Amino acid sequence: MLNSTVIKRFHLILTLLLLIIIGFLVIGNESSRDNDVLKRSQKINQSSWLYMTEYSAGGATVPVIYRYYLTSEITGNEKQVLNKLKTLEPLIEGVGSIRSINISGNGHINFGWSGKIVSVSSKVGTADFEFEN
């Protein structure tokens, strides 16, 4: 009976500890966008704009990360644009750059990328990548 109580309490403490660690990881990951700087905005077609932000506050051991967002035009000053971009999922994140981008009439995205890709949006259904060494 005593062993059962000890095991239950140990399980509760371990579960709470893991939830706290996961919470810090999620909060820490999102706060990295607070240091983003808007580097470029470019009209792609009638309804789509490409926005590029840079995160370089990671220090000497963390590479500069570029985030690219494909969305409708965002009006306002730089701070307002960055606040809106924080609520969106980046199209692509990486250590590199988009060399070319084209959106066909049916919404198919073609782009050339040079560099290392960190992540691609989960909302991208079809995209053609052309990599450069």
VMD Tcl script that draws the C-alpha trace (Angstrom):
set ca {
  {0.00 0.00 0.00}
  {2.82 2.40 0.87}
  {4.62 1.61 -2.39}
  {1.46 2.42 -4.35}
  {1.20 5.86 -2.73}
  {4.89 6.62 -3.32}
  {4.63 5.59 -6.98}
  {1.51 7.73 -7.51}
  {3.15 10.80 -5.96}
  {6.36 10.25 -7.93}
  {4.29 9.97 -11.13}
  {2.43 13.21 -10.29}
  {5.66 15.11 -9.60}
  {7.31 13.77 -12.76}
  {4.27 14.70 -14.88}
  {4.16 18.24 -13.48}
  {7.89 18.66 -14.05}
  {7.57 17.55 -17.69}
  {4.64 19.94 -18.26}
  {6.68 22.82 -16.87}
  {9.63 21.96 -19.12}
  {7.40 21.72 -22.20}
  {5.78 25.04 -21.27}
  {9.15 26.77 -21.11}
  {10.17 25.28 -24.46}
  {7.00 26.51 -26.16}
  {7.22 29.99 -24.63}
  {10.94 30.23 -25.40}
  {10.39 29.22 -29.02}
  {7.70 31.84 -29.60}
  {9.61 34.62 -27.87}
  {12.41 34.34 -30.45}
  {10.11 36.15 -32.87}
  {10.21 39.20 -30.61}
  {13.72 39.88 -31.90}
  {12.84 39.59 -35.59}
  {13.68 42.49 -37.89}
  {11.73 43.13 -41.09}
  {14.25 42.97 -43.92}
  {12.14 42.95 -47.06}
  {8.61 43.04 -48.43}
  {7.87 42.32 -52.06}
  {4.69 42.09 -54.12}
  {4.53 38.71 -55.90}
  {1.20 39.00 -57.72}
  {-2.12 40.84 -57.37}
  {-3.01 39.21 -54.04}
  {0.26 37.91 -52.55}
  {3.19 39.56 -50.82}
  {6.43 37.98 -49.63}
  {7.78 39.26 -46.31}
  {11.24 38.38 -45.00}
  {12.35 38.74 -41.38}
  {15.74 38.15 -39.83}
  {16.53 36.71 -36.41}
  {20.12 37.29 -35.38}
  {19.88 37.65 -31.60}
  {21.00 34.09 -30.91}
  {24.63 34.95 -30.33}
  {27.79 33.61 -31.89}
  {26.74 29.96 -31.84}
  {23.29 30.42 -33.40}
  {23.09 31.16 -37.14}
  {21.04 34.02 -38.57}
  {17.58 32.62 -39.34}
  {15.46 34.09 -42.12}
  {11.69 33.65 -42.07}
  {9.64 34.10 -45.22}
  {5.91 34.76 -45.06}
  {3.54 34.60 -48.03}
  {0.35 36.52 -47.29}
  {-1.82 39.37 -48.45}
  {-0.51 42.91 -48.10}
  {-0.02 44.09 -44.53}
  {-0.38 47.83 -44.08}
  {1.15 49.90 -41.33}
  {4.58 50.73 -40.01}
  {7.34 48.17 -39.47}
  {6.26 47.37 -35.91}
  {2.66 46.75 -36.99}
  {3.80 44.51 -39.83}
  {6.05 42.50 -37.48}
  {3.22 42.12 -34.94}
  {0.95 40.73 -37.67}
  {3.68 38.38 -38.95}
  {4.15 36.98 -35.42}
  {0.61 35.61 -35.63}
  {1.31 33.80 -38.92}
  {3.19 30.61 -39.65}
  {6.23 31.25 -41.85}
  {6.18 29.69 -45.32}
  {9.81 28.73 -44.87}
  {12.54 29.27 -42.27}
  {16.19 28.76 -42.97}
  {19.75 29.86 -43.25}
  {19.66 31.02 -46.84}
  {17.46 32.89 -49.25}
  {14.73 32.53 -51.82}
  {16.33 33.14 -55.23}
  {13.07 33.16 -57.18}
  {9.37 32.75 -56.48}
  {6.42 32.34 -58.79}
  {2.76 31.63 -58.06}
  {0.74 30.10 -60.88}
  {-2.92 30.85 -61.55}
  {-4.04 27.75 -59.65}
  {-2.02 28.74 -56.56}
  {0.93 26.41 -57.15}
  {4.12 27.89 -55.66}
  {7.48 27.46 -57.38}
  {10.59 28.84 -55.75}
  {14.31 28.43 -55.85}
  {16.16 28.24 -52.54}
  {19.82 28.66 -51.74}
  {20.95 27.53 -48.28}
  {19.81 25.29 -45.45}
  {16.08 24.84 -44.72}
  {15.08 24.74 -41.06}
  {11.32 24.29 -41.53}
  {8.54 24.50 -44.12}
  {4.97 25.47 -43.27}
  {2.58 22.64 -42.51}
  {0.01 24.47 -44.65}
  {2.02 24.04 -47.84}
  {0.24 21.42 -49.90}
  {2.31 21.64 -53.07}
  {5.57 23.45 -53.64}
  {8.40 22.83 -56.06}
  {11.86 23.35 -54.61}
  {14.91 24.00 -56.70}
  {18.07 23.93 -54.61}
  {21.39 25.55 -55.34}
  {24.65 24.23 -53.88}
}
mol new
graphics top color blue
foreach p $ca { graphics top sphere $p radius 0.5 }
foreach p [lrange $ca 0 end-1] q [lrange $ca 1 end] { graphics top cylinder $p $q radius 0.2 }
display resetview
